[in-house]
């Protein structure tokens, strides 16, 4: 079985501060289409969304398969970078969580200031531990993960760029 790195990047015409604020607002991540639930389980210190925070996110893989992730924030360097580690991942069938054979090696979001805004880079490395089909399934999950990451980054881009020149903060719903 081999590792697969999910990787998505996007130029966003806004400051790293605005983008970071949205991507680390754990209690409101469910505003994105692919995420059906997001809860801050344990606040970080000193920032509730920062280092040490634990969040639970439900992502709809392929648009129909809910997977519940419990993630720990392992590094927070606002407004340029945060890292997370999935401690649990379970496929959901109704309210019932099933076993998941995915090992997570870490994820990170990096925001680099560039002319006119920032470049957002989101990566996450996984290994699918399922005999015989793990590598193939890992490739499928990598492809779907990249679609989801890029979709979320595009939604962040739309939100922050729509707020440019207004008094509405990017993380606040008007």
C-alpha positions as CSV (number, residue, x, y, z in Angstrom):
1,X,0.0,0.0,0.0
2,X,1.3,3.4,-0.9
3,X,0.8,7.0,0.3
4,X,-1.3,9.4,-1.8
5,X,-0.9,13.2,-1.4
6,X,-4.0,15.3,-2.1
7,X,-2.9,18.7,-3.5
8,X,-4.9,21.7,-4.5
9,X,-3.8,25.3,-5.1
10,X,-5.5,28.6,-6.1
11,X,-4.7,32.2,-6.4
12,X,-7.1,34.3,-4.3
13,X,-7.4,38.1,-4.7
14,X,-7.4,38.8,-1.0
15,X,-5.1,39.0,1.9
16,X,-3.8,35.9,3.6
17,X,-5.5,37.2,6.8
18,X,-9.0,37.1,5.3
19,X,-8.5,33.6,3.8
20,X,-7.0,32.2,7.0
21,X,-9.9,33.6,9.0
22,X,-12.4,31.7,6.9
23,X,-10.5,28.4,6.6
24,X,-9.8,28.2,10.4
25,X,-13.4,29.1,11.5
26,X,-14.1,25.5,12.4
27,X,-17.6,26.0,13.7
28,X,-18.7,27.5,10.3
29,X,-16.9,25.2,7.8
30,X,-20.3,23.6,7.1
31,X,-21.1,26.7,5.0
32,X,-19.1,25.0,2.2
33,X,-21.1,22.7,-0.1
34,X,-19.1,19.6,0.4
35,X,-19.2,19.8,4.2
36,X,-22.5,18.9,5.8
37,X,-21.4,19.4,9.4
38,X,-18.6,21.1,11.3
39,X,-18.2,21.3,15.1
40,X,-15.4,22.6,17.3
41,X,-15.0,19.8,19.9
42,X,-12.2,21.3,21.9
43,X,-10.9,24.9,21.6
44,X,-7.2,25.6,21.0
45,X,-5.1,28.0,23.0
46,X,-4.8,30.9,23.0
47,X,-7.0,31.1,19.8
48,X,-10.0,28.7,20.0
49,X,-9.5,27.8,16.3
50,X,-5.7,27.5,16.7
51,X,-3.1,25.1,18.1
52,X,-4.7,22.3,20.0
53,X,-8.2,22.7,18.6
54,X,-10.1,19.6,17.8
55,X,-12.8,19.7,15.2
56,X,-15.2,17.3,13.7
57,X,-16.1,17.7,10.1
58,X,-18.4,15.6,7.9
59,X,-17.4,15.7,4.2
60,X,-19.7,14.3,1.5
61,X,-17.3,12.3,-0.8
62,X,-18.6,11.9,-4.3
63,X,-21.6,14.0,-3.3
64,X,-23.3,11.2,-1.5
65,X,-20.9,9.3,0.9
66,X,-20.6,11.1,4.3
67,X,-17.3,10.6,6.1
68,X,-16.9,12.0,9.6
69,X,-13.4,13.2,10.4
70,X,-12.0,14.2,13.8
71,X,-9.0,16.5,13.3
72,X,-6.5,18.0,15.6
73,X,-4.8,21.3,14.8
74,X,-1.1,20.6,15.2
75,X,0.4,23.9,14.0
76,X,-1.2,27.4,13.7
77,X,0.8,30.3,12.4
78,X,-1.7,33.0,11.4
79,X,-2.2,34.2,8.8
80,X,0.2,32.0,6.8
81,X,-0.1,28.3,7.7
82,X,-2.0,25.7,9.7
83,X,-1.5,21.9,9.9
84,X,-3.9,19.2,11.1
85,X,-4.0,15.5,11.7
86,X,-7.0,13.3,11.3
87,X,-7.3,11.1,14.4
88,X,-10.5,9.4,13.3
89,X,-12.2,8.9,9.9
90,X,-15.4,6.9,9.7
91,X,-17.8,6.3,6.7
92,X,-21.3,7.1,7.9
93,X,-24.4,5.0,7.0
94,X,-27.2,7.0,8.4
95,X,-26.2,7.8,12.0
96,X,-24.0,4.6,12.2
97,X,-20.3,5.1,11.8
98,X,-18.5,2.2,10.0
99,X,-14.8,1.3,10.0
100,X,-12.4,3.3,7.8
101,X,-9.1,1.9,6.6
102,X,-7.5,5.2,5.9
103,X,-4.4,6.4,7.7
104,X,-3.7,10.1,7.7
105,X,-0.2,11.4,7.8
106,X,-1.1,15.1,8.0
107,X,-2.6,18.0,6.2
108,X,-1.6,21.6,5.8
109,X,-2.8,24.8,4.3
110,X,-0.2,27.4,3.4
111,X,-1.1,31.0,2.3
112,X,1.7,32.9,0.6
113,X,1.3,36.6,-0.1
114,X,1.6,37.4,-3.8
115,X,1.0,40.5,-5.9
116,X,-2.8,41.2,-5.7
117,X,-3.6,38.6,-3.0
118,X,-2.4,35.2,-1.9
119,X,-1.7,31.8,-3.1
120,X,-3.5,29.1,-1.2
121,X,-1.9,25.6,-1.2
122,X,-3.8,22.7,0.6
123,X,-2.2,19.3,0.9
124,X,-3.1,16.1,2.8
125,X,-1.3,12.7,2.7
126,X,-3.2,9.5,3.2
127,X,-2.7,5.8,2.9
128,X,-5.7,3.4,2.3
129,X,-5.1,0.2,4.2
130,X,-7.5,-2.2,2.5
131,X,-5.9,-5.4,1.2
132,X,-5.8,-5.8,-2.6
133,X,-7.6,-2.6,-3.5
134,X,-6.0,-0.1,-1.2
135,X,-3.8,1.6,-3.9
136,X,-6.6,1.8,-6.4
137,X,-9.0,3.2,-3.8
138,X,-6.3,5.6,-2.6
139,X,-6.0,7.0,-6.1
140,X,-9.8,7.5,-6.3
141,X,-9.8,9.2,-2.9
142,X,-6.9,11.4,-3.9
143,X,-8.8,12.5,-7.0
144,X,-12.0,13.2,-5.1
145,X,-10.1,14.9,-2.3
146,X,-8.4,17.3,-4.8
147,X,-11.8,18.1,-6.3
148,X,-13.2,18.9,-2.8
149,X,-10.2,21.0,-1.7
150,X,-10.3,23.0,-4.9
151,X,-14.0,23.5,-4.6
152,X,-13.6,24.8,-1.0
153,X,-10.8,27.1,-2.0
154,X,-12.9,28.5,-4.9
155,X,-15.8,29.1,-2.5
156,X,-13.4,30.9,-0.1
157,X,-12.2,33.0,-3.1
158,X,-15.7,33.9,-4.1
159,X,-16.6,34.9,-0.5
160,X,-13.5,37.0,0.2
161,X,-13.4,38.7,-3.2
162,X,-17.2,39.5,-2.9
163,X,-16.4,41.2,0.4
164,X,-13.6,43.4,-1.0
165,X,-14.5,47.0,-0.5
166,X,-17.4,46.3,1.8
167,X,-17.6,46.5,5.6
168,X,-18.7,42.9,5.9
169,X,-15.9,40.7,7.3
170,X,-15.2,37.7,5.1
171,X,-16.0,35.2,7.9
172,X,-19.4,36.9,8.6
173,X,-22.5,35.9,6.7
174,X,-24.3,39.1,5.5
